[in-house]
Amino acid sequence: MITQDTDFKQALDKLGLRQQRRIGAAFVRNVLALNPAVTKVVDAAANEDTTADELAVAFKQAKAAALDSHTRCGSDSDWQAQAGYFVARAATALAAPDKQAKAPAWEAAVNARMARTCGHIDASDESMHEESEAQYRLLEQFLNDI
């Protein structure tokens, strides 16, 4: 049973590139609503029959989506745009050319987590409040201990 990131990453590292793309696509699909513009990229990465040329086109599309959403983030802390940026980055990791692909499933997972976090912040999700409360308690304990 995988219960921590160390085990998670080790399991991912044992997978071949095509397998990493498939499972990575599942991670990205979980947050795809935050940036549906990369749906075709994720589909291409997940399809084992996708050619290198098709993957190269998907990679360019993912990079363009990342650039577009990054540009929209601006200085106003637009958390939805930031979430979209991380989804596009996750898709970019999946569609990277074989020579550039470094742990695409792990990169997709981490970026999907970041996207989800941004989405929670934007929605003022209760889980964000729980995390904040835990941080407050940790700081109070730290301050009491010094």
N, CA, C and O atoms as a GROMACS GRO file, in nm:
protein
  584
    1MET      N    1   0.084  -0.118   0.000
    1MET     CA    2   0.000   0.000   0.000
    1MET      C    3   0.089   0.125   0.000
    1MET      O    4   0.185   0.134   0.076
    2ILE      N    5   0.056   0.218  -0.085
    2ILE     CA    6   0.131   0.343  -0.094
    2ILE      C    7   0.066   0.443   0.001
    2ILE      O    8  -0.051   0.478  -0.013
    3THR      N    9   0.145   0.489   0.098
    3THR     CA   10   0.091   0.582   0.197
    3THR      C   11   0.173   0.709   0.211
    3THR      O   12   0.139   0.798   0.290
    4GLN      N   13   0.281   0.718   0.136
    4GLN     CA   14   0.366   0.838   0.144
    4GLN      C   15   0.433   0.862   0.010
    4GLN      O   16   0.442   0.773  -0.075
    5ASP      N   17   0.480   0.985  -0.008
    5ASP     CA   18   0.539   1.024  -0.137
    5ASP      C   19   0.663   0.944  -0.173
    5ASP      O   20   0.689   0.922  -0.292
    6THR      N   21   0.739   0.899  -0.076
    6THR     CA   22   0.859   0.820  -0.106
    6THR      C   23   0.819   0.692  -0.180
    6THR      O   24   0.878   0.658  -0.283
    7ASP      N   25   0.720   0.621  -0.126
    7ASP     CA   26   0.673   0.498  -0.190
    7ASP      C   27   0.608   0.528  -0.325
    7ASP      O   28   0.626   0.454  -0.422
    8PHE      N   29   0.534   0.636  -0.330
    8PHE     CA   30   0.466   0.679  -0.452
    8PHE      C   31   0.568   0.704  -0.563
    8PHE      O   32   0.553   0.653  -0.674
    9LYS      N   33   0.671   0.780  -0.532
    9LYS     CA   34   0.774   0.813  -0.632
    9LYS      C   35   0.852   0.689  -0.674
    9LYS      O   36   0.882   0.672  -0.792
   10GLN      N   37   0.885   0.604  -0.578
   10GLN     CA   38   0.958   0.481  -0.612
   10GLN      C   39   0.876   0.394  -0.707
   10GLN      O   40   0.931   0.336  -0.801
   11ALA      N   41   0.747   0.385  -0.682
   11ALA     CA   42   0.661   0.305  -0.770
   11ALA      C   43   0.655   0.366  -0.910
   11ALA      O   44   0.659   0.294  -1.009
   12LEU      N   45   0.647   0.498  -0.917
   12LEU     CA   46   0.645   0.565  -1.047
   12LEU      C   47   0.776   0.545  -1.122
   12LEU      O   48   0.777   0.524  -1.243
   13ASP      N   49   0.887   0.552  -1.049
   13ASP     CA   50   1.019   0.538  -1.112
   13ASP      C   51   1.040   0.401  -1.175
   13ASP      O   52   1.123   0.387  -1.265
   14LYS      N   53   0.966   0.302  -1.130
   14LYS     CA   54   0.979   0.167  -1.185
   14LYS      C   55   0.905   0.150  -1.318
   14LYS      O   56   0.925   0.052  -1.389
   15LEU      N   57   0.820   0.246  -1.350
   15LEU     CA   58   0.741   0.238  -1.473
   15LEU      C   59   0.820   0.288  -1.594
   15LEU      O   60   0.906   0.375  -1.582
   16GLY      N   61   0.789   0.230  -1.709
   16GLY     CA   62   0.846   0.279  -1.833
   16GLY      C   63   0.784   0.412  -1.872
   16GLY      O   64   0.686   0.455  -1.811
   17LEU      N   65   0.840   0.476  -1.972
   17LEU     CA   66   0.795   0.609  -2.013
   17LEU      C   67   0.648   0.609  -2.055
   17LEU      O   68   0.571   0.697  -2.015
   18ARG      N   69   0.608   0.512  -2.136
   18ARG     CA   70   0.468   0.508  -2.181
   18ARG      C   71   0.372   0.485  -2.064
   18ARG      O   72   0.265   0.544  -2.058
   19GLN      N   73   0.413   0.400  -1.970
   19GLN     CA   74   0.330   0.376  -1.852
   19GLN      C   75   0.321   0.502  -1.767
   19GLN      O   76   0.215   0.535  -1.712
   20GLN      N   77   0.433   0.573  -1.756
   20GLN     CA   78   0.432   0.697  -1.678
   20GLN      C   79   0.338   0.799  -1.742
   20GLN      O   80   0.267   0.871  -1.673
   21ARG      N   81   0.339   0.803  -1.874
   21ARG     CA   82   0.249   0.897  -1.942
   21ARG      C   83   0.103   0.860  -1.917
   21ARG      O   84   0.019   0.947  -1.898
   22ARG      N   85   0.074   0.731  -1.918
   22ARG     CA   86  -0.064   0.687  -1.896
   22ARG      C   87  -0.113   0.720  -1.756
   22ARG      O   88  -0.221   0.776  -1.739
   23ILE      N   89  -0.034   0.685  -1.654
   23ILE     CA   90  -0.077   0.714  -1.518
   23ILE      C   91  -0.073   0.864  -1.491
   23ILE      O   92  -0.158   0.918  -1.420
   24GLY      N   93   0.024   0.931  -1.549
   24GLY     CA   94   0.032   1.077  -1.535
   24GLY      C   95  -0.091   1.144  -1.593
   24GLY      O   96  -0.142   1.243  -1.539
   25ALA      N   97  -0.140   1.090  -1.705
   25ALA     CA   98  -0.261   1.144  -1.766
   25ALA      C   99  -0.380   1.128  -1.672
   25ALA      O  100  -0.466   1.216  -1.665
   26ALA      N  101  -0.384   1.018  -1.599
   26ALA     CA  102  -0.492   0.999  -1.501
   26ALA      C  103  -0.483   1.105  -1.391
   26ALA      O  104  -0.586   1.157  -1.346
   27PHE      N  105  -0.362   1.137  -1.348
   27PHE     CA  106  -0.345   1.242  -1.246
   27PHE      C  107  -0.396   1.376  -1.299
   27PHE      O  108  -0.464   1.450  -1.228
   28VAL      N  109  -0.362   1.406  -1.424
   28VAL     CA  110  -0.400   1.534  -1.482
   28VAL      C  111  -0.551   1.540  -1.507
   28VAL      O  112  -0.613   1.644  -1.487
   29ARG      N  113  -0.609   1.429  -1.549
   29ARG     CA  114  -0.754   1.428  -1.572
   29ARG      C  115  -0.831   1.463  -1.445
   29ARG      O  116  -0.941   1.517  -1.450
   30ASN      N  117  -0.772   1.431  -1.332
   30ASN     CA  118  -0.835   1.461  -1.204
   30ASN      C  119  -0.850   1.610  -1.179
   30ASN      O  120  -0.936   1.652  -1.100
   31VAL      N  121  -0.768   1.692  -1.245
   31VAL     CA  122  -0.773   1.837  -1.227
   31VAL      C  123  -0.800   1.910  -1.359
   31VAL      O  124  -0.788   2.032  -1.368
   32LEU      N  125  -0.836   1.835  -1.460
   32LEU     CA  126  -0.852   1.890  -1.595
   32LEU      C  127  -0.957   2.001  -1.602
   32LEU      O  128  -0.948   2.088  -1.688
   33ALA      N  129  -1.054   1.998  -1.515
   33ALA     CA  130  -1.157   2.103  -1.515
   33ALA      C  131  -1.096   2.241  -1.489
   33ALA      O  132  -1.156   2.343  -1.523
   34LEU      N  133  -0.977   2.244  -1.430
   34LEU     CA  134  -0.911   2.371  -1.401
   34LEU      C  135  -0.842   2.430  -1.525
   34LEU      O  136  -0.806   2.548  -1.525
   35ASN      N  137  -0.824   2.348  -1.629
   35ASN     CA  138  -0.771   2.397  -1.757
   35ASN      C  139  -0.805   2.297  -1.868
   35ASN      O  140  -0.719   2.220  -1.909
   36PRO      N  141  -0.929   2.299  -1.915
   36PRO     CA  142  -0.970   2.203  -2.018
   36PRO      C  143  -0.900   2.223  -2.152
   36PRO      O  144  -0.914   2.139  -2.241
   37ALA      N  145  -0.826   2.331  -2.168
   37ALA     CA  146  -0.756   2.357  -2.294
   37ALA      C  147  -0.653   2.250  -2.327
   37ALA      O  148  -0.614   2.236  -2.442
   38VAL      N  149  -0.609   2.175  -2.227
   38VAL     CA  150  -0.505   2.074  -2.252
   38VAL      C  151  -0.562   1.932  -2.260
   38VAL      O  152  -0.487   1.835  -2.252
   39THR      N  153  -0.693   1.920  -2.277
   39THR     CA  154  -0.756   1.788  -2.284
   39THR      C  155  -0.696   1.702  -2.395
   39THR      O  156  -0.664   1.585  -2.372
   40LYS      N  157  -0.680   1.758  -2.514
   40LYS     CA  158  -0.625   1.681  -2.627
   40LYS      C  159  -0.479   1.641  -2.601
   40LYS      O  160  -0.435   1.535  -2.645
   41VAL      N  161  -0.406   1.725  -2.532
   41VAL     CA  162  -0.266   1.694  -2.498
   41VAL      C  163  -0.263   1.573  -2.406
   41VAL      O  164  -0.184   1.481  -2.426
   42VAL      N  165  -0.348   1.573  -2.306
   42VAL     CA  166  -0.354   1.462  -2.210
   42VAL      C  167  -0.397   1.334  -2.282
   42VAL      O  168  -0.342   1.227  -2.256
   43ASP      N  169  -0.495   1.345  -2.370
   43ASP     CA  170  -0.539   1.228  -2.446
   43ASP      C  171  -0.426   1.172  -2.532
   43ASP      O  172  -0.407   1.050  -2.539
   44ALA      N  173  -0.351   1.260  -2.596
   44ALA     CA  174  -0.238   1.216  -2.680
   44ALA      C  175  -0.131   1.148  -2.596
   44ALA      O  176  -0.076   1.045  -2.636
   45ALA      N  177  -0.102   1.204  -2.480
   45ALA     CA  178   0.001   1.147  -2.393
   45ALA      C  179  -0.040   1.010  -2.340
   45ALA      O  180   0.043   0.922  -2.322
   46ALA      N  181  -0.169   0.992  -2.315
   46ALA     CA  182  -0.219   0.867  -2.260
   46ALA      C  183  -0.229   0.756  -2.364
   46ALA      O  184  -0.230   0.638  -2.328
   47ASN      N  185  -0.236   0.792  -2.490
   47ASN     CA  186  -0.254   0.695  -2.598
   47ASN      C  187  -0.119   0.637  -2.640
   47ASN      O  188  -0.032   0.709  -2.689
   48GLU      N  189  -0.103   0.508  -2.619
   48GLU     CA  190   0.024   0.443  -2.653
   48GLU      C  191   0.051   0.441  -2.803
   48GLU      O  192   0.164   0.417  -2.844
   49ASP      N  193  -0.050   0.465  -2.884
   49ASP     CA  194  -0.034   0.466  -3.029
   49ASP      C  195   0.003   0.604  -3.084
   49ASP      O  196   0.022   0.618  -3.205
   50THR      N  197   0.012   0.704  -2.998
   50THR     CA  198   0.048   0.838  -3.042
   50THR      C  199   0.191   0.836  -3.096
   50THR      O  200   0.282   0.784  -3.031
   51THR      N  201   0.210   0.893  -3.214
   51THR     CA  202   0.343   0.896  -3.275
   51THR      C  203   0.428   1.006  -3.212
   51THR      O  204   0.376   1.094  -3.142
   52ALA      N  205   0.557   1.000  -3.237
   52ALA     CA  206   0.648   1.103  -3.186
   52ALA      C  207   0.610   1.240  -3.241
   52ALA      O  208   0.618   1.341  -3.170
   53ASP      N  209   0.571   1.244  -3.368
   53ASP     CA  210   0.530   1.372  -3.429
   53ASP      C  211   0.403   1.427  -3.364
   53ASP      O  212   0.393   1.547  -3.338
   54GLU      N  213   0.307   1.340  -3.338
   54GLU     CA  214   0.184   1.383  -3.271
   54GLU      C  215   0.212   1.432  -3.129
   54GLU      O  216   0.153   1.529  -3.082
   55LEU      N  217   0.303   1.363  -3.063
   55LEU     CA  218   0.341   1.403  -2.927
   55LEU      C  219   0.413   1.538  -2.929
   55LEU      O  220   0.396   1.618  -2.838
   56ALA      N  221   0.492   1.562  -3.033
   56ALA     CA  222   0.561   1.691  -3.046
   56ALA      C  223   0.461   1.805  -3.063
   56ALA      O  224   0.478   1.913  -3.006
   57VAL      N  225   0.356   1.780  -3.141
   57VAL     CA  226   0.251   1.881  -3.158
   57VAL      C  227   0.180   1.904  -3.024
   57VAL      O  228   0.153   2.018  -2.986
   58ALA      N  229   0.150   1.796  -2.954
   58ALA     CA  230   0.084   1.807  -2.823
   58ALA      C  231   0.171   1.884  -2.724
   58ALA      O  232   0.121   1.964  -2.645
   59PHE      N  233   0.302   1.859  -2.729
   59PHE     CA  234   0.396   1.928  -2.641
   59PHE      C  235   0.392   2.079  -2.666
   59PHE      O  236   0.390   2.158  -2.572
   60LYS      N  237   0.391   2.117  -2.794
   60LYS     CA  238   0.383   2.260  -2.828
   60LYS      C  239   0.251   2.320  -2.779
   60LYS      O  240   0.249   2.433  -2.729
   61GLN      N  241   0.143   2.246  -2.793
   61GLN     CA  242   0.013   2.294  -2.747
   61GLN      C  243   0.012   2.312  -2.595
   61GLN      O  244  -0.042   2.410  -2.543
   62ALA      N  245   0.072   2.218  -2.525
   62ALA     CA  246   0.078   2.227  -2.378
   62ALA      C  247   0.162   2.345  -2.334
   62ALA      O  248   0.126   2.417  -2.241
   63LYS      N  249   0.275   2.366  -2.401
   63LYS     CA  250   0.361   2.480  -2.367
   63LYS      C  251   0.288   2.612  -2.393
   63LYS      O  252   0.300   2.706  -2.316
   64ALA      N  253   0.214   2.618  -2.504
   64ALA     CA  254   0.138   2.739  -2.535
   64ALA      C  255   0.030   2.763  -2.429
   64ALA      O  256   0.007   2.877  -2.389
   65ALA      N  257  -0.036   2.657  -2.385
   65ALA     CA  258  -0.139   2.671  -2.281
   65ALA      C  259  -0.077   2.716  -2.149
   65ALA      O  260  -0.135   2.797  -2.077
   66ALA      N  261   0.042   2.665  -2.118
   66ALA     CA  262   0.111   2.706  -1.995
   66ALA      C  263   0.148   2.854  -2.003
   66ALA      O  264   0.131   2.928  -1.907
   67LEU      N  265   0.199   2.895  -2.118
   67LEU     CA  266   0.237   3.035  -2.136
   67LEU      C  267   0.114   3.125  -2.126
   67LEU      O  268   0.118   3.230  -2.062
   68ASP      N  269   0.005   3.084  -2.190
   68ASP     CA  270  -0.118   3.163  -2.187
   68ASP      C  271  -0.170   3.178  -2.045
   68ASP      O  272  -0.205   3.288  -2.002
   69SER      N  273  -0.177   3.068  -1.971
   69SER     CA  274  -0.230   3.077  -1.835
   69SER      C  275  -0.134   3.148  -1.741
   69SER      O  276  -0.177   3.214  -1.647
   70HIS      N  277  -0.004   3.134  -1.766
   70HIS     CA  278   0.095   3.205  -1.683
   70HIS      C  279   0.082   3.355  -1.704
   70HIS      O  280   0.093   3.433  -1.610
   71THR      N  281   0.060   3.395  -1.828
   71THR     CA  282   0.044   3.536  -1.860
   71THR      C  283  -0.079   3.594  -1.791
   71THR      O  284  -0.078   3.709  -1.747
   72ARG      N  285  -0.186   3.515  -1.782
   72ARG     CA  286  -0.310   3.561  -1.718
   72ARG      C  287  -0.299   3.568  -1.567
   72ARG      O  288  -0.381   3.635  -1.503
   73CYS      N  289  -0.200   3.501  -1.508
   73CYS     CA  290  -0.186   3.502  -1.361
   73CYS      C  291  -0.165   3.643  -1.310
   73CYS      O  292  -0.225   3.683  -1.211
   74GLY      N  293  -0.079   3.717  -1.376
   74GLY     CA  294  -0.055   3.856  -1.340
   74GLY      C  295  -0.012   3.874  -1.196
   74GLY      O  296   0.029   3.779  -1.130
   75SER      N  297  -0.022   3.995  -1.149
   75SER     CA  298   0.019   4.025  -1.013
   75SER      C  299  -0.098   4.029  -0.916
   75SER      O  300  -0.080   4.060  -0.798
   76ASP      N  301  -0.218   3.998  -0.964
   76ASP     CA  302  -0.337   4.005  -0.879
   76ASP      C  303  -0.368   3.874  -0.808
   76ASP      O  304  -0.475   3.859  -0.750
   77SER      N  305  -0.276   3.780  -0.811
   77SER     CA  306  -0.298   3.649  -0.749
   77SER      C  307  -0.427   3.585  -0.797
   77SER      O  308  -0.512   3.548  -0.717
   78ASP      N  309  -0.439   3.572  -0.928
   78ASP     CA  310  -0.554   3.505  -0.988
   78ASP      C  311  -0.533   3.355  -0.972
   78ASP      O  312  -0.466   3.292  -1.053
   79TRP      N  313  -0.591   3.298  -0.867
   79TRP     CA  314  -0.566   3.159  -0.833
   79TRP      C  315  -0.621   3.062  -0.936
   79TRP      O  316  -0.564   2.955  -0.956
   80GLN      N  317  -0.731   3.098  -1.003
   80GLN     CA  318  -0.784   3.011  -1.109
   80GLN      C  319  -0.686   3.004  -1.225
   80GLN      O  320  -0.661   2.896  -1.279
   81ALA      N  321  -0.630   3.118  -1.264
   81ALA     CA  322  -0.532   3.118  -1.372
   81ALA      C  323  -0.407   3.042  -1.329
   81ALA      O  324  -0.347   2.971  -1.409
   82GLN      N  325  -0.369   3.058  -1.204
   82GLN     CA  326  -0.252   2.986  -1.152
   82GLN      C  327  -0.278   2.835  -1.155
   82GLN      O  328  -0.190   2.757  -1.192
   83ALA      N  329  -0.399   2.795  -1.117
   83ALA     CA  330  -0.436   2.653  -1.122
   83ALA      C  331  -0.426   2.602  -1.265
   83ALA      O  332  -0.373   2.494  -1.290
   84GLY      N  333  -0.478   2.680  -1.360
   84GLY     CA  334  -0.470   2.643  -1.501
   84GLY      C  335  -0.328   2.629  -1.549
   84GLY      O  336  -0.296   2.541  -1.629
   85TYR      N  337  -0.242   2.716  -1.499
   85TYR     CA  338  -0.100   2.710  -1.534
   85TYR      C  339  -0.039   2.577  -1.490
   85TYR      O  340   0.034   2.514  -1.566
   86PHE      N  341  -0.068   2.535  -1.368
   86PHE     CA  342  -0.011   2.410  -1.318
   86PHE      C  343  -0.067   2.289  -1.393
   86PHE      O  344   0.005   2.191  -1.413
   87VAL      N  345  -0.193   2.294  -1.433
   87VAL     CA  346  -0.250   2.185  -1.514
   87VAL      C  347  -0.176   2.178  -1.648
   87VAL      O  348  -0.141   2.070  -1.695
   88ALA      N  349  -0.152   2.294  -1.708
   88ALA     CA  350  -0.079   2.297  -1.836
   88ALA      C  351   0.064   2.247  -1.818
   88ALA      O  352   0.117   2.178  -1.905
   89ARG      N  353   0.127   2.281  -1.707
   89ARG     CA  354   0.263   2.230  -1.680
   89ARG      C  355   0.262   2.079  -1.664
   89ARG      O  356   0.354   2.011  -1.710
   90ALA      N  357   0.160   2.027  -1.600
   90ALA     CA  358   0.148   1.882  -1.585
   90ALA      C  359   0.135   1.816  -1.722
   90ALA      O  360   0.198   1.713  -1.748
   91ALA      N  361   0.053   1.874  -1.808
   91ALA     CA  362   0.035   1.821  -1.943
   91ALA      C  363   0.165   1.832  -2.023
   91ALA      O  364   0.197   1.743  -2.101
   92THR      N  365   0.238   1.940  -2.003
   92THR     CA  366   0.366   1.958  -2.072
   92THR      C  367   0.463   1.848  -2.033
   92THR      O  368   0.535   1.795  -2.118
   93ALA      N  369   0.466   1.814  -1.906
   93ALA     CA  370   0.555   1.706  -1.859
   93ALA      C  371   0.521   1.574  -1.927
   93ALA      O  372   0.610   1.496  -1.961
   94LEU      N  373   0.393   1.549  -1.946
   94LEU     CA  374   0.350   1.423  -2.008
   94LEU      C  375   0.384   1.416  -2.156
   94LEU      O  376   0.416   1.309  -2.208
   95ALA      N  377   0.378   1.529  -2.224
   95ALA     CA  378   0.398   1.531  -2.369
   95ALA      C  379   0.541   1.562  -2.409
   95ALA      O  380   0.572   1.569  -2.528
   96ALA      N  381   0.629   1.581  -2.313
   96ALA     CA  382   0.768   1.613  -2.345
   96ALA      C  383   0.829   1.503  -2.432
   96ALA      O  384   0.800   1.385  -2.412
   97PRO      N  385   0.912   1.542  -2.529
   97PRO     CA  386   0.979   1.442  -2.612
   97PRO      C  387   1.057   1.343  -2.525
   97PRO      O  388   1.104   1.377  -2.417
   98ASP      N  389   1.069   1.221  -2.575
   98ASP     CA  390   1.133   1.115  -2.498
   98ASP      C  391   1.266   1.158  -2.436
   98ASP      O  392   1.294   1.126  -2.320
   99LYS      N  393   1.348   1.228  -2.512
   99LYS     CA  394   1.480   1.268  -2.463
   99LYS      C  395   1.471   1.371  -2.350
   99LYS      O  396   1.561   1.380  -2.267
  100GLN      N  397   1.363   1.449  -2.347
  100GLN     CA  398   1.346   1.552  -2.244
  100GLN      C  399   1.264   1.504  -2.125
  100GLN      O  400   1.266   1.566  -2.019
  101ALA      N  401   1.192   1.395  -2.143
  101ALA     CA  402   1.101   1.347  -2.039
  101ALA      C  403   1.180   1.294  -1.919
  101ALA      O  404   1.256   1.198  -1.930
  102LYS      N  405   1.161   1.360  -1.807
  102LYS     CA  406   1.226   1.317  -1.682
  102LYS      C  407   1.116   1.298  -1.578
  102LYS      O  408   1.058   1.396  -1.530
  103ALA      N  409   1.088   1.176  -1.545
  103ALA     CA  410   0.985   1.143  -1.446
  103ALA      C  411   0.853   1.215  -1.476
  103ALA      O  412   0.803   1.289  -1.392
  104PRO      N  413   0.796   1.193  -1.595
  104PRO     CA  414   0.675   1.267  -1.632
  104PRO      C  415   0.557   1.243  -1.539
  104PRO      O  416   0.479   1.335  -1.514
  105ALA      N  417   0.542   1.123  -1.487
  105ALA     CA  418   0.428   1.097  -1.397
  105ALA      C  419   0.444   1.174  -1.266
  105ALA      O  420   0.347   1.229  -1.214
  106TRP      N  421   0.566   1.177  -1.214
  106TRP     CA  422   0.592   1.252  -1.090
  106TRP      C  423   0.568   1.401  -1.113
  106TRP      O  424   0.505   1.468  -1.031
  107GLU      N  425   0.620   1.453  -1.224
  107GLU     CA  426   0.601   1.594  -1.256
  107GLU      C  427   0.452   1.626  -1.274
  107GLU      O  428   0.404   1.731  -1.230
  108ALA      N  429   0.381   1.536  -1.339
  108ALA     CA  430   0.237   1.557  -1.356
  108ALA      C  431   0.166   1.556  -1.221
  108ALA      O  432   0.079   1.638  -1.196
  109ALA      N  433   0.205   1.463  -1.135
  109ALA     CA  434   0.142   1.452  -1.003
  109ALA      C  435   0.165   1.578  -0.920
  109ALA      O  436   0.071   1.632  -0.861
  110VAL      N  437   0.288   1.624  -0.916
  110VAL     CA  438   0.322   1.742  -0.836
  110VAL      C  439   0.250   1.866  -0.889
  110VAL      O  440   0.196   1.944  -0.811
  111ASN      N  441   0.250   1.882  -1.020
  111ASN     CA  442   0.182   1.998  -1.078
  111ASN      C  443   0.030   1.989  -1.060
  111ASN      O  444  -0.036   2.090  -1.042
  112ALA      N  445  -0.024   1.868  -1.066
  112ALA     CA  446  -0.168   1.851  -1.040
  112ALA      C  447  -0.201   1.889  -0.896
  112ALA      O  448  -0.305   1.950  -0.870
  113ARG      N  449  -0.114   1.853  -0.804
  113ARG     CA  450  -0.135   1.892  -0.664
  113ARG      C  451  -0.132   2.043  -0.649
  113ARG      O  452  -0.214   2.101  -0.577
  114MET      N  453  -0.039   2.106  -0.716
  114MET     CA  454  -0.030   2.252  -0.709
  114MET      C  455  -0.156   2.316  -0.768
  114MET      O  456  -0.207   2.414  -0.715
  115ALA      N  457  -0.204   2.259  -0.878
  115ALA     CA  458  -0.327   2.310  -0.939
  115ALA      C  459  -0.443   2.299  -0.842
  115ALA      O  460  -0.522   2.392  -0.825
  116ARG      N  461  -0.453   2.184  -0.779
  116ARG     CA  462  -0.563   2.161  -0.684
  116ARG      C  463  -0.553   2.260  -0.567
  116ARG      O  464  -0.653   2.314  -0.522
  117THR      N  465  -0.432   2.282  -0.518
  117THR     CA  466  -0.412   2.376  -0.408
  117THR      C  467  -0.457   2.516  -0.448
  117THR      O  468  -0.525   2.584  -0.371
  118CYS      N  469  -0.419   2.559  -0.568
  118CYS     CA  470  -0.462   2.691  -0.616
  118CYS      C  471  -0.614   2.698  -0.627
  118CYS      O  472  -0.674   2.800  -0.593
  119GLY      N  473  -0.675   2.590  -0.674
  119GLY     CA  474  -0.820   2.586  -0.684
  119GLY      C  475  -0.886   2.597  -0.548
  119GLY      O  476  -0.988   2.664  -0.533
  120HIS      N  477  -0.828   2.531  -0.447
  120HIS     CA  478  -0.881   2.540  -0.311
  120HIS      C  479  -0.869   2.682  -0.257
  120HIS      O  480  -0.960   2.733  -0.193
  121ILE      N  481  -0.756   2.744  -0.283
  121ILE     CA  482  -0.736   2.882  -0.236
  121ILE      C  483  -0.840   2.973  -0.300
  121ILE      O  484  -0.901   3.056  -0.232
  122ASP      N  485  -0.859   2.957  -0.430
  122ASP     CA  486  -0.955   3.042  -0.502
  122ASP      C  487  -1.096   3.024  -0.447
  122ASP      O  488  -1.171   3.120  -0.435
  123ALA      N  489  -1.131   2.901  -0.414
  123ALA     CA  490  -1.266   2.872  -0.367
  123ALA      C  491  -1.280   2.890  -0.216
  123ALA      O  492  -1.388   2.869  -0.161
  124SER      N  493  -1.172   2.929  -0.150
  124SER     CA  494  -1.172   2.939  -0.004
  124SER      C  495  -1.225   2.809   0.056
  124SER      O  496  -1.308   2.810   0.147
  125ASP      N  497  -1.175   2.700   0.003
  125ASP     CA  498  -1.218   2.566   0.043
  125ASP      C  499  -1.190   2.541   0.190
  125ASP      O  500  -1.090   2.590   0.245
  126GLU      N  501  -1.277   2.466   0.254
  126GLU     CA  502  -1.262   2.435   0.396
  126GLU      C  503  -1.129   2.366   0.426
  126GLU      O  504  -1.070   2.389   0.532
  127SER      N  505  -1.082   2.281   0.335
  127SER     CA  506  -0.955   2.212   0.360
  127SER      C  507  -0.840   2.310   0.370
  127SER      O  508  -0.742   2.286   0.440
  128MET      N  509  -0.853   2.421   0.300
  128MET     CA  510  -0.750   2.524   0.311
  128MET      C  511  -0.755   2.586   0.450
  128MET      O  512  -0.652   2.618   0.508
  129HIS      N  513  -0.876   2.602   0.504
  129HIS     CA  514  -0.888   2.657   0.638
  129HIS      C  515  -0.831   2.559   0.741
  129HIS      O  516  -0.765   2.601   0.836
  130GLU      N  517  -0.855   2.430   0.722
  130GLU     CA  518  -0.799   2.330   0.812
  130GLU      C  519  -0.648   2.336   0.810
  130GLU      O  520  -0.583   2.328   0.914
  131GLU      N  521  -0.591   2.348   0.691
  131GLU     CA  522  -0.446   2.358   0.679
  131GLU      C  523  -0.395   2.484   0.747
  131GLU      O  524  -0.293   2.481   0.816
  132SER      N  525  -0.465   2.592   0.727
  132SER     CA  526  -0.426   2.717   0.792
  132SER      C  527  -0.430   2.702   0.943
  132SER      O  528  -0.338   2.745   1.013
  133GLU      N  529  -0.536   2.641   0.995
  133GLU     CA  530  -0.548   2.621   1.140
  133GLU      C  531  -0.432   2.536   1.193
  133GLU      O  532  -0.377   2.565   1.299
  134ALA      N  533  -0.396   2.434   1.120
  134ALA     CA  534  -0.283   2.350   1.162
  134ALA      C  535  -0.154   2.431   1.164
  134ALA      O  536  -0.071   2.415   1.254
  135GLN      N  537  -0.137   2.518   1.065
  135GLN     CA  538  -0.018   2.602   1.061
  135GLN      C  539  -0.017   2.700   1.178
  135GLN      O  540   0.088   2.728   1.236
  136TYR      N  541  -0.133   2.752   1.211
  136TYR     CA  542  -0.142   2.844   1.325
  136TYR      C  543  -0.100   2.773   1.454
  136TYR      O  544  -0.023   2.827   1.533
  137ARG      N  545  -0.151   2.651   1.474
  137ARG     CA  546  -0.115   2.574   1.594
  137ARG      C  547   0.034   2.545   1.599
  137ARG      O  548   0.097   2.556   1.705
  138LEU      N  549   0.091   2.509   1.485
  138LEU     CA  550   0.236   2.482   1.480
  138LEU      C  551   0.316   2.606   1.517
  138LEU      O  552   0.412   2.599   1.593
  139LEU      N  553   0.276   2.720   1.463
  139LEU     CA  554   0.346   2.844   1.494
  139LEU      C  555   0.332   2.880   1.641
  139LEU      O  556   0.429   2.921   1.705
  140GLU      N  557   0.211   2.864   1.696
  140GLU     CA  558   0.190   2.893   1.838
  140GLU      C  559   0.279   2.805   1.924
  140GLU      O  560   0.341   2.852   2.020
  141GLN      N  561   0.286   2.677   1.892
  141GLN     CA  562   0.371   2.586   1.968
  141GLN      C  563   0.518   2.625   1.954
  141GLN      O  564   0.592   2.624   2.052
  142PHE      N  565   0.558   2.658   1.833
  142PHE     CA  566   0.696   2.700   1.809
  142PHE      C  567   0.729   2.824   1.891
  142PHE      O  568   0.833   2.830   1.957
  143LEU      N  569   0.641   2.921   1.886
  143LEU     CA  570   0.664   3.045   1.960
  143LEU      C  571   0.667   3.022   2.111
  143LEU      O  572   0.743   3.086   2.182
  144ASN      N  573   0.585   2.931   2.159
  144ASN     CA  574   0.586   2.898   2.302
  144ASN      C  575   0.713   2.825   2.343
  144ASN      O  576   0.756   2.835   2.458
  145ASP      N  577   0.773   2.754   2.250
  145ASP     CA  578   0.894   2.676   2.280
  145ASP      C  579   1.022   2.757   2.276
  145ASP      O  580   1.124   2.715   2.331
  146ILE      N  581   1.018   2.873   2.211
  146ILE     CA  582   1.144   2.951   2.202
  146ILE      C  583   1.161   3.044   2.321
  146ILE      O  584   1.260   3.116   2.329
   0.00000   0.00000   0.00000
